[in-house]
Amino acid sequence: MLMAFVKKINISSEAKSMGIDFYVPFLIILIAILYTCFSPDLESLQYISRIIEFVVCPIAAWWSVYLFLDHSVDKDKTAELTPNFSTPILSYGLIRVTSFFLIFLAAFFVLLISITLRYPYPYISLFNLTIIYVPQTVLYCYLGFFLMVLSRNIAIPLFILLTYIAVKYWTTRDIPVYNVMSFSIDMQLYPRIILLAVKNIALALALAIAGHFILVRRKKI
């Protein structure tokens, strides 16, 4: 049954409808890879970590937001959400978002692998990097999905995400707001990071279910 839903998603057509917006996550990841490859020394790890947590991970929400715009020639960037209810709601919502997230994840792993090759130290392993950063991308992806279907206006989720990232960048942990980021500048795996990863995944699942529930409710109205 799952494959039947997936077959209803024309990823190539969806990508073309986004136009140049489709390539933004790839561009961000490419810049991060180039910075990693040409970083001068071990001290650059803290900057690479900041780039990943404050730029690369949040861009996982890009497609999950843009997927719910009407990508016509005369598209208004602040256009409201216009779901096509002739498509099964599961394919239109969660499976559609997840399919594009898996594309992002494949590109993201290229970045993580490039880090392990550039810094071949025992504590910088693909496993550790996966635990530190992938749960953050999952959370941003479904947070973008939830905010977009809730607000039906692209300006709102983008504003919320940008504001959150900016506030966290300037204050780190100084304000009592949930920390998506691990703030692990040495890219080592600590117990608090493992706990954070679990929390991020759990919250992402809750947002995914909530977003799907909103789509189902709107289909019934």
C-alpha positions as CSV (number, residue, x, y, z in Angstrom):
1,M,0.0,0.0,0.0
2,L,2.8,2.4,0.8
3,M,4.4,1.9,-2.6
4,A,1.0,2.7,-4.2
5,F,1.0,6.1,-2.4
6,V,4.7,6.7,-3.4
7,K,3.9,6.0,-7.1
8,K,1.4,8.8,-7.1
9,I,4.2,11.3,-6.4
10,N,5.9,12.7,-9.5
11,I,9.1,14.0,-7.9
12,S,10.6,15.1,-11.3
13,S,7.5,17.1,-12.1
14,E,7.4,18.6,-8.5
15,A,11.0,19.6,-8.8
16,K,10.4,21.3,-12.2
17,S,7.4,23.2,-10.8
18,M,9.6,24.7,-8.0
19,G,12.0,26.1,-10.6
20,I,15.3,27.5,-9.2
21,D,13.9,27.1,-5.6
22,F,14.4,23.4,-5.9
23,Y,18.2,23.8,-6.0
24,V,18.6,25.9,-2.9
25,P,19.3,23.0,-0.5
26,F,21.8,21.5,-2.8
27,L,23.6,24.8,-3.1
28,I,23.8,25.3,0.6
29,I,25.1,21.8,1.1
30,L,27.7,22.3,-1.7
31,I,29.0,25.4,-0.1
32,A,29.3,23.6,3.2
33,I,31.2,20.7,1.5
34,L,33.6,23.2,-0.2
35,Y,34.2,25.0,3.1
36,T,34.9,21.6,4.8
37,C,37.3,20.5,2.0
38,F,39.3,23.7,2.1
39,S,39.2,24.4,5.8
40,P,42.7,25.1,7.1
41,D,42.9,23.2,10.3
42,L,41.2,21.4,13.2
43,E,40.0,24.6,14.7
44,S,37.7,25.0,11.7
45,L,35.5,22.3,13.1
46,Q,33.7,24.7,15.3
47,Y,32.8,26.9,12.3
48,I,31.8,23.8,10.3
49,S,29.5,22.7,13.1
50,R,27.9,26.2,13.3
51,I,27.4,26.2,9.5
52,I,25.7,22.8,9.7
53,E,23.5,23.6,12.7
54,F,22.5,27.1,11.8
55,V,22.3,26.9,8.0
56,V,22.4,23.3,6.6
57,C,20.0,21.6,9.0
58,P,17.3,24.3,8.9
59,I,17.3,24.2,5.1
60,A,15.8,20.8,5.5
61,A,12.5,22.7,5.9
62,W,12.8,24.4,2.5
63,W,11.1,21.7,0.4
64,S,8.5,20.9,3.0
65,V,7.4,24.5,2.9
66,Y,7.7,25.0,-0.9
67,L,5.8,21.8,-1.7
68,F,2.6,23.4,-0.6
69,L,2.7,26.4,-2.8
70,D,1.0,26.6,-6.2
71,H,4.1,26.7,-8.4
72,S,2.5,28.2,-11.5
73,V,4.1,30.8,-13.8
74,D,2.4,33.6,-12.0
75,K,3.1,32.3,-8.6
76,D,2.8,34.8,-5.7
77,K,5.4,34.0,-3.1
78,T,2.8,34.7,-0.4
79,A,0.1,32.6,-2.0
80,E,-2.0,30.5,0.3
81,L,-1.9,26.7,0.5
82,T,-3.9,25.2,-2.3
83,P,-4.1,21.4,-1.8
84,N,-5.2,19.2,-4.7
85,F,-7.7,16.9,-3.0
86,S,-7.9,14.6,-6.0
87,T,-4.6,13.2,-4.7
88,P,-4.8,10.9,-1.6
89,I,-4.1,13.0,1.4
90,L,-1.3,10.7,2.7
91,S,0.5,11.0,-0.7
92,Y,-0.1,14.7,-0.8
93,G,1.1,15.3,2.7
94,L,3.5,13.1,4.7
95,I,4.7,10.8,1.9
96,R,5.3,13.7,-0.4
97,V,7.3,15.6,2.2
98,T,9.2,12.5,3.3
99,S,10.1,11.6,-0.3
100,F,11.8,15.0,-0.7
101,F,13.4,14.8,2.7
102,L,15.1,11.6,1.7
103,I,16.6,13.4,-1.3
104,F,17.9,16.0,1.1
105,L,19.2,13.4,3.4
106,A,21.2,11.7,0.7
107,A,22.9,15.0,-0.2
108,F,23.4,15.7,3.5
109,F,25.2,12.5,4.0
110,V,27.7,13.5,1.3
111,L,28.5,16.5,3.5
112,L,28.9,14.3,6.6
113,I,31.1,11.8,4.7
114,S,33.3,14.7,3.5
115,I,33.8,15.8,7.1
116,T,34.9,12.3,8.2
117,L,37.4,12.2,5.2
118,R,38.7,15.7,5.9
119,Y,39.1,15.0,9.7
120,P,39.9,11.3,10.1
121,Y,39.8,11.3,13.9
122,P,38.3,8.4,15.9
123,Y,35.6,10.6,17.5
124,I,34.5,12.2,14.2
125,S,32.8,9.2,12.7
126,L,29.8,9.0,10.3
127,F,27.8,7.4,13.1
128,N,28.5,10.2,15.6
129,L,27.7,12.9,13.0
130,T,24.5,11.1,12.1
131,I,23.3,11.1,15.7
132,I,24.3,14.7,16.2
133,Y,22.9,16.3,13.1
134,V,20.3,14.1,11.3
135,P,17.6,14.3,14.0
136,Q,17.9,18.1,13.7
137,T,17.2,17.9,10.0
138,V,14.2,15.6,10.6
139,L,12.7,18.1,13.1
140,Y,13.2,21.1,10.8
141,C,11.6,19.2,7.9
142,Y,8.4,18.4,9.7
143,L,8.3,21.7,11.6
144,G,8.3,23.4,8.2
145,F,5.5,21.0,7.0
146,F,3.4,21.7,10.1
147,L,3.9,25.5,10.1
148,M,3.0,25.7,6.4
149,V,-0.2,23.6,6.5
150,L,-1.2,25.4,9.7
151,S,-0.6,29.0,8.4
152,R,-1.2,28.4,4.7
153,N,1.2,31.3,4.0
154,I,4.9,30.9,3.2
155,A,5.9,34.1,5.0
156,I,4.9,32.7,8.4
157,P,6.9,29.5,8.6
158,L,9.9,31.2,7.0
159,F,9.7,34.1,9.5
160,I,9.3,31.7,12.5
161,L,12.3,29.6,11.4
162,L,14.6,32.5,10.6
163,T,13.7,34.2,13.9
164,Y,14.3,31.0,15.9
165,I,17.7,30.4,14.2
166,A,18.8,34.0,14.6
167,V,17.8,34.1,18.3
168,K,19.6,30.8,19.0
169,Y,22.7,31.9,17.1
170,W,23.1,35.1,19.2
171,T,22.0,33.7,22.5
172,T,22.8,29.9,22.3
173,R,21.3,28.5,25.5
174,D,20.7,31.7,27.4
175,I,16.9,31.8,26.7
176,P,14.4,29.2,27.9
177,V,13.3,28.0,24.4
178,Y,13.7,24.5,23.2
179,N,17.2,23.9,21.7
180,V,17.1,21.9,18.5
181,M,20.8,22.4,18.1
182,S,23.4,20.3,20.0
183,F,26.0,23.1,20.1
184,S,28.7,20.4,19.8
185,I,31.6,22.4,18.3
186,D,34.0,19.4,18.6
187,M,31.5,17.0,17.0
188,Q,31.9,14.4,19.8
189,L,28.9,12.4,21.0
190,Y,27.9,13.0,24.5
191,P,24.9,11.6,26.5
192,R,23.1,14.9,26.4
193,I,23.3,14.9,22.6
194,I,21.9,11.4,22.4
195,L,19.0,12.5,24.6
196,L,18.5,15.6,22.5
197,A,18.4,13.4,19.3
198,V,15.7,11.3,20.8
199,K,13.7,14.4,21.8
200,N,14.1,15.9,18.3
201,I,12.8,12.7,16.6
202,A,9.9,12.5,19.0
203,L,8.9,16.1,18.4
204,A,9.3,15.7,14.7
205,L,6.9,12.7,14.7
206,A,4.4,14.7,16.7
207,L,4.6,17.6,14.2
208,A,4.3,15.3,11.3
209,I,1.2,13.7,12.7
210,A,-0.3,17.1,13.7
211,G,0.3,18.4,10.2
212,H,-1.3,15.4,8.6
213,F,-4.3,15.7,11.0
214,I,-4.7,19.4,9.8
215,L,-4.7,18.3,6.2
216,V,-7.2,15.6,6.9
217,R,-9.5,18.0,8.7
218,R,-9.3,20.5,5.8
219,K,-10.2,17.8,3.3
220,K,-13.3,17.0,5.2
221,I,-14.5,20.6,5.4
